[in-house]
Amino acid sequence: MPPQSLLRDRRIALVWTAGLIAWLGNHALFVVIPFVVFDGTSSPGATALAVLASALPPVLCGQLAGVVADRWDRRRVLLVANLGLTALTLGFLGVDAWSWIAVLAFVRSCVGQLVGPAEHALLPELAPPGRLGEIASLNTLNNTLARLAGPAAGGVLLALSGFAGAIGFVAACHALSAALIALLPHRAPPEAGVLRDRGMLARWREGAAAVRGHPGLRALVPVVAVMACGEGFVSALLVPYARDYLDAGPEVVGLLLSVQAIGGVLGAWWSTRAADRHDPMRLLSGAALAVGALMIVLFTYPLAHPVLWPAVLIVMVAGAPFAVIAAMQGTLLQTGSAPVLRGRVFGLFWGVASLLQIVGITVAGMLGERLGSGVVVLDGAAYVLAGVLGCVAVRRLRRGPERGAEEATFPP
């Protein structure tokens, strides 16, 4: 069946559209904050710290968010989180110093941690049996479509209407997302009730035990960690790199991030058909190798030929394997965890990825100050390493299917 058949379900369509709009605002803000800080300070270090402020909360409170998503009505969690994000985003209009922008970004990101686990746990709950890979790929398509317009909108609004116009757009996205979630006729799953008599730490340990006990999830941890470390370099140094090597302004960086989504739409569309028929770890590994090679070319060619059009082309092509990585990771998380544990499993992986992204951001900030923004090329090397680790995991899992089946158990 084509993916549109799932979107004909009103409940899935509401959650999917709400996520699309919220991600649209998030991708716009991803461009706005680094540019405002870098233009105000001319410091890669300050830019990295501002980005780091948004990357800390997944480590500090992301695990708690996963427990919350498994314990309470996931619809209500999404609604409250988006309303909170609306108010906090508007708070940027009252600050101007980069340090206060970073503080507000930190608080906003804390609230935002509730969205990912709740959305990733809610959508599979609404999907028909046997189509978890397809729903994971649709979720990737959701994010990819938002990336197609979000960064460009953020860059253009920042260039044309300033900080206030861009912030107003992001706040409106979260408000509309909350309105759509409010229309969702959904109640908490029956499994959530059995969790209320357990402590938060005990519930978190159940999620961690599920990851340790499932060979596929366990093998995914180092792959995700290495990719996240590489992403830290891009998060911290993309804007300085664009300024230094391509003489690019916010609208150009927004364009680069948006054209990635052109390939991403194709990659996500293909994933909706492939995710339930092929080994997702194998597809993820091949996509990571492709991304790594393309990123190395992207961040080194300006040394010899500093013009923009090759970057646009490379980023557009790289969008397809990026989308496959996201879709296959979502498929592995959803198929490898029991419904009652999905929020915690997602939160655990998000926390691991965020911790390693912080490491990458911190190292990138220090190396960028000393060696220049060209060290962003280490992002490509990280993806190559992640692809190699994934290939090794595929071979290891194929050699021990019986042992893997015994280990793939979940707490009641």
C-alpha positions as YAML, in Angstrom:
chain: A
units: angstrom
residues:
- id: 1
  name: MET
  ca: [0.00, 0.00, 0.00]
- id: 2
  name: PRO
  ca: [1.21, 3.51, -0.66]
- id: 3
  name: PRO
  ca: [2.00, 5.66, 2.39]
- id: 4
  name: GLN
  ca: [-1.01, 7.86, 1.69]
- id: 5
  name: SER
  ca: [-3.26, 5.05, 2.94]
- id: 6
  name: LEU
  ca: [-1.93, 5.54, 6.47]
- id: 7
  name: LEU
  ca: [-2.42, 9.28, 6.25]
- id: 8
  name: ARG
  ca: [-6.09, 8.72, 5.44]
- id: 9
  name: ASP
  ca: [-6.50, 7.74, 9.08]
- id: 10
  name: ARG
  ca: [-7.58, 11.02, 10.72]
- id: 11
  name: ARG
  ca: [-5.64, 10.34, 13.92]
- id: 12
  name: ILE
  ca: [-2.39, 9.60, 12.10]
- id: 13
  name: ALA
  ca: [-2.92, 12.58, 9.80]
- id: 14
  name: LEU
  ca: [-3.39, 14.95, 12.75]
- id: 15
  name: VAL
  ca: [-0.26, 13.77, 14.59]
- id: 16
  name: TRP
  ca: [1.78, 13.70, 11.38]
- id: 17
  name: THR
  ca: [0.71, 17.20, 10.31]
- id: 18
  name: ALA
  ca: [1.25, 18.63, 13.79]
- id: 19
  name: GLY
  ca: [4.76, 17.20, 13.79]
- id: 20
  name: LEU
  ca: [5.40, 18.59, 10.30]
- id: 21
  name: ILE
  ca: [4.47, 22.11, 11.39]
- id: 22
  name: ALA
  ca: [6.40, 21.94, 14.67]
- id: 23
  name: TRP
  ca: [9.51, 20.69, 12.84]
- id: 24
  name: LEU
  ca: [9.09, 23.52, 10.35]
- id: 25
  name: GLY
  ca: [9.56, 25.98, 13.21]
- id: 26
  name: ASN
  ca: [12.41, 24.02, 14.77]
- id: 27
  name: HIS
  ca: [14.38, 23.92, 11.54]
- id: 28
  name: ALA
  ca: [13.86, 27.64, 11.07]
- id: 29
  name: LEU
  ca: [15.18, 28.33, 14.58]
- id: 30
  name: PHE
  ca: [18.20, 26.11, 13.88]
- id: 31
  name: VAL
  ca: [19.34, 28.72, 11.35]
- id: 32
  name: VAL
  ca: [18.25, 31.82, 13.25]
- id: 33
  name: ILE
  ca: [20.00, 31.34, 16.61]
- id: 34
  name: PRO
  ca: [23.55, 30.57, 15.34]
- id: 35
  name: PHE
  ca: [23.43, 33.47, 12.87]
- id: 36
  name: VAL
  ca: [22.22, 35.97, 15.46]
- id: 37
  name: VAL
  ca: [24.94, 34.90, 17.89]
- id: 38
  name: PHE
  ca: [27.75, 34.73, 15.32]
- id: 39
  name: ASP
  ca: [26.84, 38.06, 13.74]
- id: 40
  name: GLY
  ca: [26.74, 39.65, 17.18]
- id: 41
  name: THR
  ca: [30.00, 38.17, 18.48]
- id: 42
  name: SER
  ca: [32.07, 37.01, 15.43]
- id: 43
  name: SER
  ca: [33.10, 34.12, 17.67]
- id: 44
  name: PRO
  ca: [32.86, 30.42, 16.70]
- id: 45
  name: GLY
  ca: [33.21, 29.63, 20.39]
- id: 46
  name: ALA
  ca: [30.18, 31.72, 21.38]
- id: 47
  name: THR
  ca: [28.21, 30.22, 18.50]
- id: 48
  name: ALA
  ca: [29.13, 26.73, 19.68]
- id: 49
  name: LEU
  ca: [28.04, 27.59, 23.25]
- id: 50
  name: ALA
  ca: [24.68, 28.85, 22.01]
- id: 51
  name: VAL
  ca: [24.16, 25.64, 20.07]
- id: 52
  name: LEU
  ca: [25.37, 23.64, 23.07]
- id: 53
  name: ALA
  ca: [22.65, 25.21, 25.21]
- id: 54
  name: SER
  ca: [20.02, 23.47, 23.09]
- id: 55
  name: ALA
  ca: [21.94, 20.20, 23.05]
- id: 56
  name: LEU
  ca: [22.32, 19.80, 26.83]
- id: 57
  name: PRO
  ca: [18.65, 19.16, 27.80]
- id: 58
  name: PRO
  ca: [18.34, 15.81, 25.97]
- id: 59
  name: VAL
  ca: [21.11, 14.52, 28.22]
- id: 60
  name: LEU
  ca: [19.87, 16.18, 31.40]
- id: 61
  name: CYS
  ca: [16.12, 15.52, 31.11]
- id: 62
  name: GLY
  ca: [15.56, 13.49, 27.94]
- id: 63
  name: GLN
  ca: [15.42, 10.23, 29.90]
- id: 64
  name: LEU
  ca: [12.71, 11.63, 32.16]
- id: 65
  name: ALA
  ca: [10.77, 12.69, 29.05]
- id: 66
  name: GLY
  ca: [10.78, 9.09, 27.80]
- id: 67
  name: VAL
  ca: [9.31, 7.88, 31.09]
- id: 68
  name: VAL
  ca: [6.64, 10.59, 30.97]
- id: 69
  name: ALA
  ca: [5.68, 9.57, 27.41]
- id: 70
  name: ASP
  ca: [5.16, 5.97, 28.56]
- id: 71
  name: ARG
  ca: [3.23, 6.89, 31.70]
- id: 72
  name: TRP
  ca: [0.78, 9.63, 30.64]
- id: 73
  name: ASP
  ca: [-1.54, 10.32, 27.75]
- id: 74
  name: ARG
  ca: [0.83, 10.93, 24.86]
- id: 75
  name: ARG
  ca: [-1.66, 13.26, 23.21]
- id: 76
  name: ARG
  ca: [-1.72, 15.46, 26.28]
- id: 77
  name: VAL
  ca: [2.07, 15.44, 26.54]
- id: 78
  name: LEU
  ca: [2.35, 16.72, 22.95]
- id: 79
  name: LEU
  ca: [-0.29, 19.38, 23.52]
- id: 80
  name: VAL
  ca: [1.28, 20.80, 26.71]
- id: 81
  name: ALA
  ca: [4.79, 20.67, 25.23]
- id: 82
  name: ASN
  ca: [3.82, 22.64, 22.10]
- id: 83
  name: LEU
  ca: [1.98, 25.26, 24.14]
- id: 84
  name: GLY
  ca: [5.05, 25.64, 26.33]
- id: 85
  name: LEU
  ca: [7.30, 25.94, 23.28]
- id: 86
  name: THR
  ca: [5.05, 28.68, 21.90]
- id: 87
  name: ALA
  ca: [5.42, 30.79, 25.04]
- id: 88
  name: LEU
  ca: [9.16, 30.20, 25.41]
- id: 89
  name: THR
  ca: [9.85, 30.99, 21.76]
- id: 90
  name: LEU
  ca: [8.12, 34.34, 22.17]
- id: 91
  name: GLY
  ca: [10.43, 34.93, 25.11]
- id: 92
  name: PHE
  ca: [13.34, 35.44, 22.68]
- id: 93
  name: LEU
  ca: [11.77, 38.78, 21.78]
- id: 94
  name: GLY
  ca: [12.59, 40.07, 25.25]
- id: 95
  name: VAL
  ca: [16.35, 39.30, 25.22]
- id: 96
  name: ASP
  ca: [19.25, 40.60, 23.16]
- id: 97
  name: ALA
  ca: [22.55, 39.50, 24.75]
- id: 98
  name: TRP
  ca: [23.82, 36.23, 23.30]
- id: 99
  name: SER
  ca: [24.23, 34.74, 26.77]
- id: 100
  name: TRP
  ca: [20.52, 35.23, 27.55]
- id: 101
  name: ILE
  ca: [19.60, 33.82, 24.14]
- id: 102
  name: ALA
  ca: [21.58, 30.72, 25.11]
- id: 103
  name: VAL
  ca: [19.83, 30.49, 28.50]
- id: 104
  name: LEU
  ca: [16.38, 30.71, 26.92]
- id: 105
  name: ALA
  ca: [17.39, 28.20, 24.26]
- id: 106
  name: PHE
  ca: [18.34, 25.82, 27.08]
- id: 107
  name: VAL
  ca: [14.98, 26.18, 28.86]
- id: 108
  name: ARG
  ca: [13.09, 25.86, 25.58]
- id: 109
  name: SER
  ca: [14.99, 22.71, 24.71]
- id: 110
  name: CYS
  ca: [14.14, 21.21, 28.12]
- id: 111
  name: VAL
  ca: [10.43, 21.51, 27.33]
- id: 112
  name: GLY
  ca: [11.00, 20.30, 23.78]
- id: 113
  name: GLN
  ca: [12.36, 16.97, 25.04]
- id: 114
  name: LEU
  ca: [8.79, 15.85, 25.69]
- id: 115
  name: VAL
  ca: [7.88, 16.01, 22.00]
- id: 116
  name: GLY
  ca: [10.16, 13.37, 20.48]
- id: 117
  name: PRO
  ca: [9.40, 10.40, 22.77]
- id: 118
  name: ALA
  ca: [5.66, 11.16, 22.82]
- id: 119
  name: GLU
  ca: [5.40, 11.47, 19.03]
- id: 120
  name: HIS
  ca: [7.55, 8.43, 18.29]
- id: 121
  name: ALA
  ca: [5.56, 6.34, 20.77]
- id: 122
  name: LEU
  ca: [2.14, 7.62, 19.71]
- id: 123
  name: LEU
  ca: [2.36, 7.11, 15.94]
- id: 124
  name: PRO
  ca: [3.16, 3.35, 16.10]
- id: 125
  name: GLU
  ca: [0.30, 2.97, 18.56]
- id: 126
  name: LEU
  ca: [-2.06, 4.30, 15.89]
- id: 127
  name: ALA
  ca: [-0.55, 2.30, 13.01]
- id: 128
  name: PRO
  ca: [-1.92, -1.07, 11.78]
- id: 129
  name: PRO
  ca: [0.07, -4.21, 12.73]
- id: 130
  name: GLY
  ca: [3.03, -5.03, 10.50]
- id: 131
  name: ARG
  ca: [3.54, -1.48, 9.24]
- id: 132
  name: LEU
  ca: [5.85, -0.01, 11.87]
- id: 133
  name: GLY
  ca: [8.62, 0.48, 9.33]
- id: 134
  name: GLU
  ca: [6.26, 2.41, 7.11]
- id: 135
  name: ILE
  ca: [5.08, 4.67, 9.94]
- id: 136
  name: ALA
  ca: [8.71, 5.31, 10.96]
- id: 137
  name: SER
  ca: [9.50, 6.28, 7.38]
- id: 138
  name: LEU
  ca: [6.48, 8.56, 7.24]
- id: 139
  name: ASN
  ca: [7.77, 10.24, 10.37]
- id: 140
  name: THR
  ca: [11.08, 10.79, 8.59]
- id: 141
  name: LEU
  ca: [9.22, 12.18, 5.57]
- id: 142
  name: ASN
  ca: [7.47, 14.55, 7.98]
- id: 143
  name: ASN
  ca: [10.80, 15.90, 9.25]
- id: 144
  name: THR
  ca: [12.30, 16.01, 5.77]
- id: 145
  name: LEU
  ca: [9.47, 18.06, 4.31]
- id: 146
  name: ALA
  ca: [9.84, 20.49, 7.19]
- id: 147
  name: ARG
  ca: [13.56, 20.76, 6.46]
- id: 148
  name: LEU
  ca: [12.69, 21.62, 2.87]
- id: 149
  name: ALA
  ca: [11.01, 24.86, 3.92]
- id: 150
  name: GLY
  ca: [12.02, 25.53, 7.54]
- id: 151
  name: PRO
  ca: [15.68, 26.58, 7.18]
- id: 152
  name: ALA
  ca: [14.93, 28.69, 4.10]
- id: 153
  name: ALA
  ca: [12.03, 30.36, 5.92]
- id: 154
  name: GLY
  ca: [14.23, 31.06, 8.93]
- id: 155
  name: GLY
  ca: [17.05, 32.50, 6.82]
- id: 156
  name: VAL
  ca: [14.79, 34.61, 4.61]
- id: 157
  name: LEU
  ca: [12.72, 35.94, 7.52]
- id: 158
  name: LEU
  ca: [15.89, 36.80, 9.44]
- id: 159
  name: ALA
  ca: [17.29, 38.65, 6.42]
- id: 160
  name: LEU
  ca: [14.05, 40.47, 5.54]
- id: 161
  name: SER
  ca: [12.20, 41.04, 8.81]
- id: 162
  name: GLY
  ca: [14.88, 40.55, 11.41]
- id: 163
  name: PHE
  ca: [14.96, 38.49, 14.57]
- id: 164
  name: ALA
  ca: [11.38, 39.39, 15.57]
- id: 165
  name: GLY
  ca: [9.86, 38.16, 12.30]
- id: 166
  name: ALA
  ca: [11.71, 34.85, 12.44]
- id: 167
  name: ILE
  ca: [10.80, 34.25, 16.09]
- id: 168
  name: GLY
  ca: [7.14, 35.06, 15.42]
- id: 169
  name: PHE
  ca: [7.09, 32.44, 12.68]
- id: 170
  name: VAL
  ca: [8.53, 29.75, 14.94]
- id: 171
  name: ALA
  ca: [6.06, 30.55, 17.74]
- id: 172
  name: ALA
  ca: [3.13, 30.40, 15.31]
- id: 173
  name: CYS
  ca: [4.27, 26.95, 14.14]
- id: 174
  name: HIS
  ca: [4.13, 25.54, 17.66]
- id: 175
  name: ALA
  ca: [0.77, 27.18, 18.39]
- id: 176
  name: LEU
  ca: [-0.75, 25.63, 15.25]
- id: 177
  name: SER
  ca: [0.77, 22.25, 16.11]
- id: 178
  name: ALA
  ca: [-0.85, 22.41, 19.55]
- id: 179
  name: ALA
  ca: [-4.21, 23.24, 17.96]
- id: 180
  name: LEU
  ca: [-4.02, 20.16, 15.71]
- id: 181
  name: ILE
  ca: [-3.07, 17.87, 18.59]
- id: 182
  name: ALA
  ca: [-6.06, 19.20, 20.55]
- id: 183
  name: LEU
  ca: [-8.31, 17.75, 17.81]
- id: 184
  name: LEU
  ca: [-6.91, 14.25, 18.26]
- id: 185
  name: PRO
  ca: [-9.50, 11.82, 19.71]
- id: 186
  name: HIS
  ca: [-7.02, 9.69, 21.58]
- id: 187
  name: ARG
  ca: [-6.82, 8.21, 25.06]
- id: 188
  name: ALA
  ca: [-3.83, 6.82, 26.92]
- id: 189
  name: PRO
  ca: [-2.99, 3.20, 26.02]
- id: 190
  name: PRO
  ca: [-4.11, 0.53, 28.53]
- id: 191
  name: GLU
  ca: [-0.49, -0.45, 29.19]
- id: 192
  name: ALA
  ca: [0.26, 2.96, 30.72]
- id: 193
  name: GLY
  ca: [-1.82, 2.18, 33.80]
- id: 194
  name: VAL
  ca: [0.49, -0.60, 34.97]
- id: 195
  name: LEU
  ca: [3.36, 1.87, 35.21]
- id: 196
  name: ARG
  ca: [1.85, 4.18, 37.77]
- id: 197
  name: ASP
  ca: [2.87, 2.13, 40.80]
- id: 198
  name: ARG
  ca: [6.57, 2.13, 39.87]
- id: 199
  name: GLY
  ca: [9.22, 4.73, 40.58]
- id: 200
  name: MET
  ca: [10.67, 6.87, 37.80]
- id: 201
  name: LEU
  ca: [14.10, 5.27, 38.11]
- id: 202
  name: ALA
  ca: [12.64, 1.76, 38.00]
- id: 203
  name: ARG
  ca: [10.72, 2.61, 34.84]
- id: 204
  name: TRP
  ca: [13.83, 4.10, 33.22]
- id: 205
  name: ARG
  ca: [15.78, 0.93, 34.07]
- id: 206
  name: GLU
  ca: [13.17, -1.15, 32.27]
- id: 207
  name: GLY
  ca: [13.83, 0.84, 29.10]
- id: 208
  name: ALA
  ca: [17.60, 0.45, 29.50]
- id: 209
  name: ALA
  ca: [17.17, -3.29, 30.08]
- id: 210
  name: ALA
  ca: [15.16, -3.56, 26.86]
- id: 211
  name: VAL
  ca: [18.03, -1.99, 24.92]
- id: 212
  name: ARG
  ca: [20.64, -4.23, 26.56]
- id: 213
  name: GLY
  ca: [18.55, -7.34, 25.98]
- id: 214
  name: HIS
  ca: [17.86, -6.76, 22.30]
- id: 215
  name: PRO
  ca: [20.88, -7.47, 20.04]
- id: 216
  name: GLY
  ca: [19.73, -5.10, 17.29]
- id: 217
  name: LEU
  ca: [19.17, -2.17, 19.64]
- id: 218
  name: ARG
  ca: [22.42, -2.88, 21.45]
- id: 219
  name: ALA
  ca: [24.34, -2.84, 18.18]
- id: 220
  name: LEU
  ca: [22.67, 0.42, 17.18]
- id: 221
  name: VAL
  ca: [24.01, 2.34, 20.20]
- id: 222
  name: PRO
  ca: [27.62, 2.86, 18.97]
- id: 223
  name: VAL
  ca: [26.44, 3.62, 15.43]
- id: 224
  name: VAL
  ca: [24.13, 6.37, 16.68]
- id: 225
  name: ALA
  ca: [26.80, 7.67, 19.06]
- id: 226
  name: VAL
  ca: [29.43, 8.12, 16.35]
- id: 227
  name: MET
  ca: [27.01, 9.83, 13.95]
- id: 228
  name: ALA
  ca: [25.87, 12.17, 16.71]
- id: 229
  name: CYS
  ca: [29.44, 13.17, 17.49]
- id: 230
  name: GLY
  ca: [29.94, 14.11, 13.85]
- id: 231
  name: GLU
  ca: [26.69, 16.06, 13.83]
- id: 232
  name: GLY
  ca: [28.08, 18.12, 16.70]
- id: 233
  name: PHE
  ca: [30.74, 19.47, 14.34]
- id: 234
  name: VAL
  ca: [28.11, 20.56, 11.81]
- id: 235
  name: SER
  ca: [25.89, 22.11, 14.48]
- id: 236
  name: ALA
  ca: [28.75, 24.21, 15.86]
- id: 237
  name: LEU
  ca: [30.66, 25.07, 12.69]
- id: 238
  name: LEU
  ca: [28.25, 25.12, 9.75]
- id: 239
  name: VAL
  ca: [27.62, 28.86, 10.00]
- id: 240
  name: PRO
  ca: [31.31, 29.80, 10.50]
- id: 241
  name: TYR
  ca: [32.27, 27.42, 7.66]
- id: 242
  name: ALA
  ca: [29.69, 28.99, 5.33]
- id: 243
  name: ARG
  ca: [30.96, 32.47, 6.20]
- id: 244
  name: ASP
  ca: [34.66, 31.60, 5.90]
- id: 245
  name: TYR
  ca: [34.70, 29.34, 2.81]
- id: 246
  name: LEU
  ca: [31.60, 30.27, 0.80]
- id: 247
  name: ASP
  ca: [31.03, 33.87, 1.93]
- id: 248
  name: ALA
  ca: [27.42, 32.86, 2.64]
- id: 249
  name: GLY
  ca: [24.74, 34.73, 4.55]
- id: 250
  name: PRO
  ca: [21.73, 33.34, 6.45]
- id: 251
  name: GLU
  ca: [19.60, 32.98, 3.35]
- id: 252
  name: VAL
  ca: [22.30, 30.84, 1.67]
- id: 253
  name: VAL
  ca: [22.71, 28.57, 4.70]
- id: 254
  name: GLY
  ca: [18.93, 28.26, 4.85]
- id: 255
  name: LEU
  ca: [18.96, 27.28, 1.18]
- id: 256
  name: LEU
  ca: [21.64, 24.62, 1.76]
- id: 257
  name: LEU
  ca: [19.68, 23.08, 4.61]
- id: 258
  name: SER
  ca: [16.48, 23.19, 2.58]
- id: 259
  name: VAL
  ca: [17.82, 21.63, -0.62]
- id: 260
  name: GLN
  ca: [18.98, 18.68, 1.45]
- id: 261
  name: ALA
  ca: [15.29, 17.95, 1.93]
- id: 262
  name: ILE
  ca: [14.77, 17.57, -1.83]
- id: 263
  name: GLY
  ca: [16.85, 14.42, -1.79]
- id: 264
  name: GLY
  ca: [15.46, 13.64, 1.64]
- id: 265
  name: VAL
  ca: [11.89, 13.46, 0.36]
- id: 266
  name: LEU
  ca: [12.95, 10.87, -2.20]
- id: 267
  name: GLY
  ca: [14.92, 8.92, 0.41]
- id: 268
  name: ALA
  ca: [12.02, 8.95, 2.88]
- id: 269
  name: TRP
  ca: [9.52, 7.99, 0.17]
- id: 270
  name: TRP
  ca: [11.71, 5.05, -0.84]
- id: 271
  name: SER
  ca: [12.08, 4.04, 2.82]
- id: 272
  name: THR
  ca: [8.30, 3.73, 3.26]
- id: 273
  name: ARG
  ca: [8.45, 0.87, 0.75]
- id: 274
  name: ALA
  ca: [11.75, -0.70, 1.82]
- id: 275
  name: ALA
  ca: [11.68, -0.49, 5.63]
- id: 276
  name: ASP
  ca: [9.40, -3.50, 6.19]
- id: 277
  name: ARG
  ca: [11.03, -5.67, 3.48]
- id: 278
  name: HIS
  ca: [14.79, -5.29, 4.06]
- id: 279
  name: ASP
  ca: [17.25, -5.41, 6.95]
- id: 280
  name: PRO
  ca: [17.08, -1.87, 8.37]
- id: 281
  name: MET
  ca: [20.56, -2.05, 9.90]
- id: 282
  name: ARG
  ca: [22.05, -2.94, 6.54]
- id: 283
  name: LEU
  ca: [20.26, -0.06, 4.84]
- id: 284
  name: LEU
  ca: [21.33, 2.33, 7.60]
- id: 285
  name: SER
  ca: [24.98, 1.27, 7.29]
- id: 286
  name: GLY
  ca: [25.10, 1.77, 3.53]
- id: 287
  name: ALA
  ca: [23.44, 5.16, 3.84]
- id: 288
  name: ALA
  ca: [25.94, 6.25, 6.51]
- id: 289
  name: LEU
  ca: [28.87, 5.34, 4.25]
- id: 290
  name: ALA
  ca: [27.33, 7.34, 1.42]
- id: 291
  name: VAL
  ca: [26.73, 10.36, 3.65]
- id: 292
  name: GLY
  ca: [30.29, 10.24, 4.97]
- id: 293
  name: ALA
  ca: [31.80, 10.25, 1.49]
- id: 294
  name: LEU
  ca: [29.59, 13.13, 0.35]
- id: 295
  name: MET
  ca: [30.32, 15.22, 3.47]
- id: 296
  name: ILE
  ca: [34.07, 14.82, 3.01]
- id: 297
  name: VAL
  ca: [33.75, 16.11, -0.55]
- id: 298
  name: LEU
  ca: [31.44, 18.94, 0.55]
- id: 299
  name: PHE
  ca: [33.77, 20.30, 3.21]
- id: 300
  name: THR
  ca: [37.00, 19.99, 1.19]
- id: 301
  name: TYR
  ca: [36.20, 21.09, -2.37]
- id: 302
  name: PRO
  ca: [36.09, 24.87, -1.50]
- id: 303
  name: LEU
  ca: [39.82, 24.68, -0.75]
- id: 304
  name: ALA
  ca: [40.36, 24.38, -4.50]
- id: 305
  name: HIS
  ca: [37.16, 25.85, -5.95]
- id: 306
  name: PRO
  ca: [35.27, 28.15, -3.54]
- id: 307
  name: VAL
  ca: [31.96, 28.52, -5.38]
- id: 308
  name: LEU
  ca: [28.47, 27.74, -4.12]
- id: 309
  name: TRP
  ca: [26.80, 25.53, -6.73]
- id: 310
  name: PRO
  ca: [28.74, 22.28, -5.97]
- id: 311
  name: ALA
  ca: [27.70, 22.60, -2.31]
- id: 312
  name: VAL
  ca: [24.05, 22.90, -3.32]
- id: 313
  name: LEU
  ca: [24.29, 19.83, -5.54]
- id: 314
  name: ILE
  ca: [26.17, 17.71, -2.98]
- id: 315
  name: VAL
  ca: [23.80, 18.61, -0.16]
- id: 316
  name: MET
  ca: [20.78, 17.83, -2.34]
- id: 317
  name: VAL
  ca: [22.14, 14.36, -3.20]
- id: 318
  name: ALA
  ca: [23.13, 13.70, 0.43]
- id: 319
  name: GLY
  ca: [19.54, 14.32, 1.52]
- id: 320
  name: ALA
  ca: [18.46, 10.87, 0.29]
- id: 321
  name: PRO
  ca: [20.85, 8.77, 2.42]
- id: 322
  name: PHE
  ca: [20.31, 11.12, 5.37]
- id: 323
  name: ALA
  ca: [16.58, 10.32, 5.20]
- id: 324
  name: VAL
  ca: [17.26, 6.59, 4.91]
- id: 325
  name: ILE
  ca: [19.42, 6.77, 8.07]
- id: 326
  name: ALA
  ca: [16.64, 8.49, 10.02]
- id: 327
  name: ALA
  ca: [13.93, 6.13, 8.74]
- id: 328
  name: MET
  ca: [15.92, 2.97, 9.44]
- id: 329
  name: GLN
  ca: [16.88, 4.17, 12.91]
- id: 330
  name: GLY
  ca: [13.22, 4.83, 13.66]
- id: 331
  name: THR
  ca: [12.29, 1.40, 12.29]
- id: 332
  name: LEU
  ca: [14.86, -0.34, 14.48]
- id: 333
  name: LEU
  ca: [13.66, 1.50, 17.58]
- id: 334
  name: GLN
  ca: [9.99, 0.81, 16.95]
- id: 335
  name: THR
  ca: [10.30, -2.84, 15.92]
- id: 336
  name: GLY
  ca: [12.87, -3.61, 18.61]
- id: 337
  name: SER
  ca: [10.84, -2.35, 21.58]
- id: 338
  name: ALA
  ca: [7.50, -3.25, 23.10]
- id: 339
  name: PRO
  ca: [4.75, -0.59, 22.81]
- id: 340
  name: VAL
  ca: [4.80, 0.17, 26.53]
- id: 341
  name: LEU
  ca: [8.55, 0.84, 26.37]
- id: 342
  name: ARG
  ca: [8.84, 2.88, 23.18]
- id: 343
  name: GLY
  ca: [8.96, 6.27, 24.87]
- id: 344
  name: ARG
  ca: [11.79, 5.18, 27.15]
- id: 345
  name: VAL
  ca: [13.75, 3.41, 24.42]
- id: 346
  name: PHE
  ca: [13.50, 6.46, 22.18]
- id: 347
  name: GLY
  ca: [14.46, 8.72, 25.10]
- id: 348
  name: LEU
  ca: [17.49, 6.58, 25.88]
- id: 349
  name: PHE
  ca: [18.78, 6.71, 22.31]
- id: 350
  name: TRP
  ca: [18.03, 10.42, 22.09]
- id: 351
  name: GLY
  ca: [20.01, 10.93, 25.29]
- id: 352
  name: VAL
  ca: [23.00, 8.95, 23.98]
- id: 353
  name: ALA
  ca: [22.93, 10.85, 20.69]
- id: 354
  name: SER
  ca: [22.65, 14.19, 22.48]
- id: 355
  name: LEU
  ca: [25.51, 13.43, 24.85]
- id: 356
  name: LEU
  ca: [27.82, 12.56, 21.98]
- id: 357
  name: GLN
  ca: [26.60, 15.58, 20.03]
- id: 358
  name: ILE
  ca: [27.62, 17.73, 22.99]
- id: 359
  name: VAL
  ca: [31.04, 16.13, 22.88]
- id: 360
  name: GLY
  ca: [31.23, 16.94, 19.18]
- id: 361
  name: ILE
  ca: [30.07, 20.52, 19.70]
- id: 362
  name: THR
  ca: [32.57, 21.07, 22.50]
- id: 363
  name: VAL
  ca: [35.49, 19.64, 20.55]
- id: 364
  name: ALA
  ca: [34.41, 21.49, 17.41]
- id: 365
  name: GLY
  ca: [34.29, 24.79, 19.28]
- id: 366
  name: MET
  ca: [37.81, 24.33, 20.64]
- id: 367
  name: LEU
  ca: [39.28, 23.08, 17.36]
- id: 368
  name: GLY
  ca: [37.42, 25.76, 15.40]
- id: 369
  name: GLU
  ca: [38.98, 28.53, 17.50]
- id: 370
  name: ARG
  ca: [42.49, 27.10, 16.97]
- id: 371
  name: LEU
  ca: [42.39, 25.56, 13.50]
- id: 372
  name: GLY
  ca: [39.46, 27.28, 11.82]
- id: 373
  name: SER
  ca: [36.02, 26.12, 10.74]
- id: 374
  name: GLY
  ca: [37.46, 23.70, 8.15]
- id: 375
  name: VAL
  ca: [37.65, 21.01, 10.86]
- id: 376
  name: VAL
  ca: [33.93, 20.48, 10.18]
- id: 377
  name: VAL
  ca: [35.16, 17.82, 7.70]
- id: 378
  name: LEU
  ca: [35.41, 15.45, 10.68]
- id: 379
  name: ASP
  ca: [31.65, 15.09, 10.37]
- id: 380
  name: GLY
  ca: [32.20, 13.08, 7.18]
- id: 381
  name: ALA
  ca: [34.80, 10.88, 8.84]
- id: 382
  name: ALA
  ca: [32.36, 10.13, 11.67]
- id: 383
  name: TYR
  ca: [29.68, 8.95, 9.25]
- id: 384
  name: VAL
  ca: [32.15, 6.67, 7.48]
- id: 385
  name: LEU
  ca: [33.10, 5.12, 10.83]
- id: 386
  name: ALA
  ca: [29.42, 4.70, 11.74]
- id: 387
  name: GLY
  ca: [28.80, 2.91, 8.45]
- id: 388
  name: VAL
  ca: [31.68, 0.52, 9.11]
- id: 389
  name: LEU
  ca: [30.36, -0.22, 12.61]
- id: 390
  name: GLY
  ca: [26.93, -0.89, 11.16]
- id: 391
  name: CYS
  ca: [28.31, -3.33, 8.59]
- id: 392
  name: VAL
  ca: [30.15, -5.20, 11.34]
- id: 393
  name: ALA
  ca: [26.93, -5.35, 13.36]
- id: 394
  name: VAL
  ca: [25.00, -6.78, 10.40]
- id: 395
  name: ARG
  ca: [27.50, -9.61, 10.02]
- id: 396
  name: ARG
  ca: [27.55, -10.32, 13.76]
- id: 397
  name: LEU
  ca: [23.76, -10.39, 14.03]
- id: 398
  name: ARG
  ca: [23.47, -12.75, 11.07]
- id: 399
  name: ARG
  ca: [25.90, -15.19, 12.69]
- id: 400
  name: GLY
  ca: [23.89, -15.41, 15.90]
- id: 401
  name: PRO
  ca: [20.17, -15.31, 15.05]
- id: 402
  name: GLU
  ca: [19.18, -17.90, 17.65]
- id: 403
  name: ARG
  ca: [21.03, -16.13, 20.44]
- id: 404
  name: GLY
  ca: [19.55, -12.81, 19.26]
- id: 405
  name: ALA
  ca: [16.04, -14.26, 19.40]
- id: 406
  name: GLU
  ca: [16.59, -15.42, 22.98]
- id: 407
  name: GLU
  ca: [17.87, -12.01, 24.02]
- id: 408
  name: ALA
  ca: [15.11, -10.02, 22.35]
- id: 409
  name: THR
  ca: [12.87, -10.01, 25.42]
- id: 410
  name: PHE
  ca: [11.21, -7.14, 27.21]
- id: 411
  name: PRO
  ca: [10.08, -6.54, 30.77]
- id: 412
  name: PRO
  ca: [6.36, -7.09, 31.34]
...
